[in-house]
Amino acid sequence: MKPWIYPAQWALFKMDDRLLMMFIGAIVGTCSGFAAVVLNHSLLFLLEWLSQWRQHWWAFILPAIGAALSSLFLEKVVKEGAGHGVPEVIYSVSRYGGLLRLRSTFSRLVSSCLTIGSGGSAGPEAPVVMSGSAIGSNIARFFSLNDRQRVTLVGCGAAGAISSIFNAPIAGIVFTVEVILGEWTALNIIPIAIAAVAGTEISRALQGNQIVFSHKVFAIDMGDIIASIGVAVFTAAAAILLTHGLRSMHKISGKVRAPMWIRAAIGGSMVGIIGLSLPVVLGEGYHSVHTMIEGNFSSGLAFVAIACLAKIIATSLTLGWGGSGGIFAPCLVIGSLVGLAYHRALSMLWPSADWVNEGCFALLGMAGLISGMLQAPLTGIFLIVEITGGYAVILPLIMVSAISATLCHYIEPSSFYLKELVDRGHLLRPGTDARVLSDLSIKELLETDCVCVSQNMSLRDFVKIVENSRRNYYPVENDETGEFVGMLHLDDIRPYLFNRMLYDAVLVGQIMNPHVATVLPDEDLSKILRKMDSQRLFSMPVVVNNRFVGMISKATLLDKYRKELMVQTSF
Amino acid sequence: MMISRLLHIFQNTPLGRETLLQAAYFTKKLRASLTIYIPRHIKFLMYFDNDVVQVDLDHSYLVSPDTAHDHAVEIAREAGVEPSFIEPKHFTASALPDIPTDFDYMICPRSISNLSSKLGLGYIGPKVQSIINTANFPVLIASHVYKPWKNIVVFFGGSANAFNALKLGFLIQNITNFPLTLFTYAETSFEAYQKEIADQGVEDELGLRVEDWQFFESGNLTDYLYNVPHDALVILGAFNHGLIRDIMFGNKLEKIQTSITNNLLIVGSRYSAVG
């Protein structure tokens, strides 16, 4: 390997590894930004190209073809599981120091482009996050960076991607620390911020600096702020409905005995059928969001309510049946529909009241749904402020986001992204007990300086061994097979110790404890600790295939635990 | 001393039986423990220190899942080894289990080469190559049929990986007491190799453990390989020439594998268990 491959060896970066992280963070942010722009342009091209056939009656098969191709690409070409990828990124950060496959740098970009471009109801943001994170992870691997640095670069990739796709650098940073990493430290926040800036600049250079959903200024009074509580309640309900819809569709599709691509096609065709009468459900739906925020969405309350429900069903069908994409964009569409419907209901109930323009409620609805779905209120607030330029609505925005996230947390303790990881015990945030224990392996805790004794050894010989040893526990092995047969503790020999007459009469095998609880080398440490606590043990033998390999003790565990905790929380 | 562990991905087929017999023989000779994974999914992930490798199996690994466990136990016990089994505890995706990587050896079968198998285990194709390059354990490529080995041959070319292979050869010789022979396909003078060995501080151990050092200064690779005893375990370091060179000129490991039927124990650059 040539030295230039390792920037860590460059004189400039030897001074301070923060400089190194800032430098590579900028590279990662730039690459993620490019990935986001490429996906955005590909989507626009595909949507435009397919629009010539959308008015035909058979157009419902377009989302089916797109979803099937997307599934085939993921399953057969790149051999990756379906899904939008954000839980996979969080899982990798939690458990494997942010290691992600190289193929993930592009796989979700292609598959989500096929799904969304053909009319599937999903968003491009989560695939871009997956892609950006994988870019960060693989750049870290290429430069042989350590786990901590790799996790930071995964965060840089996610921040660069979100910043680029929404032209929203603060939202990119906040999303990364709130959702992906679950922490922010003085060390990781600067490279992530630099990556967000790099991603945004790439987007602005290639697509122009424009606010995604620009609108006119809203004049908000106290009545609107109080009324916004209702938006929070309804968006929380919609978020719960969407979460359940996605999960139940996933379960239903899992029961269908057909290849994955057929299932994706079934889901896609159902979305296509809904889209024939309600085109608002098709694709990412940003055009509809724009119309709603500008206050130009002309349909009545009933239509808006039906469209909202249809979008929830379409998104569940698309993603639950095997299509590829994320939930960000559908959340924005559903949220704005909820806000709009709520505003129209208010106007109907109190026609004389001077409500703010309905676009403001659409905007609040988006924040409420994002916050509720991700249970990440800061992401909801900053994203909506940045993509709408709506700083004037910051007060109701904060209120709606906070209430919606709280209500959703009350009903569903884990967010959509984290639910499965929490259920499987895979969400291990830095500095927590579970994370520290998961980062320790039995191999590194193993005490191998034990003295094994034979079961046919006399007590006299054993006492001689004890004289020269500092340990209290002695594993006992079978003479012929070498198999572990029990343990002998110093307490076990105390009754015989002062009666020298017994020294030659008593054998180790007679006084050992043959019923000792043992552990396997690949057992979870948390499980072993529970076993130790329940049986009041301070150490346990590790046995593989009936062979003793070492001891594991609480003292060593505590020592290593403290060191690991210091590593995880020292920056 | 910690008992070393060998990972075996079980294939419930006649070829899989041969590979398992080979794994059992290897663990028996090295007094190691045999750990078997019976795949329930067509792919799995192996997270190493600095990389993640996705292993895509062919469908033969999933045949007759009902009898797989019993067959594996029966074959291993017949060979005098008590196997242990691993069940994946962690999943990156619902159909994508993570397999532990804290093993000391891993065995991969050697299948009749065809293009489709290049993506899976059973061929020193990109997958096995990436495991070798990433893992901190050596990979044993088993012979087509069960073939007990009675002596050890180390291919020694003087590279860092070759020194790792040499040290592993010393370790296995120490445990098994089988004769150890060094094979060198010379690219420089004998004295230069001796100097490198002295520089690495393995001169004494080499004198103690190596029975014979066969030094080939002329002839082609096939002639060189012809001299390898048919019942030898061949230990060699991985050749890292890069993908482009492999595509253009062929992979040296593939050439060796197709020329000799011996069991090959391949040591990658991250192997650090000895020395």
Chai-1 contact restraints between the chains, C-beta under 6 A:
chainA,res_idxA,chainB,res_idxB,connection_type,confidence,min_distance_angstrom,max_distance_angstrom,comment,restraint_id
A,K79,B,D56,contact,1.0,0.0,6.0,A-B,restraint_1
A,G81,B,A93,contact,1.0,0.0,6.0,A-B,restraint_2
A,G81,B,A95,contact,1.0,0.0,6.0,A-B,restraint_3
A,G81,B,L96,contact,1.0,0.0,6.0,A-B,restraint_4
A,Y96,B,Y47,contact,1.0,0.0,6.0,A-B,restraint_5
A,L99,B,Y47,contact,1.0,0.0,6.0,A-B,restraint_6
A,L99,B,V52,contact,1.0,0.0,6.0,A-B,restraint_7
A,R101,B,V52,contact,1.0,0.0,6.0,A-B,restraint_8
A,R101,B,Q54,contact,1.0,0.0,6.0,A-B,restraint_9
A,R141,B,N50,contact,1.0,0.0,6.0,A-B,restraint_10
A,R141,B,D51,contact,1.0,0.0,6.0,A-B,restraint_11
A,K443,B,D102,contact,1.0,0.0,6.0,A-B,restraint_12
A,D522,B,P100,contact,1.0,0.0,6.0,A-B,restraint_13
A,V544,B,I3,contact,1.0,0.0,6.0,A-B,restraint_14
A,V544,B,S33,contact,1.0,0.0,6.0,A-B,restraint_15
A,N545,B,S33,contact,1.0,0.0,6.0,A-B,restraint_16
A,N545,B,E82,contact,1.0,0.0,6.0,A-B,restraint_17
A,N545,B,S84,contact,1.0,0.0,6.0,A-B,restraint_18
A,R547,B,I3,contact,1.0,0.0,6.0,A-B,restraint_19
A,V549,B,M2,contact,1.0,0.0,6.0,A-B,restraint_20
A,V549,B,I3,contact,1.0,0.0,6.0,A-B,restraint_21
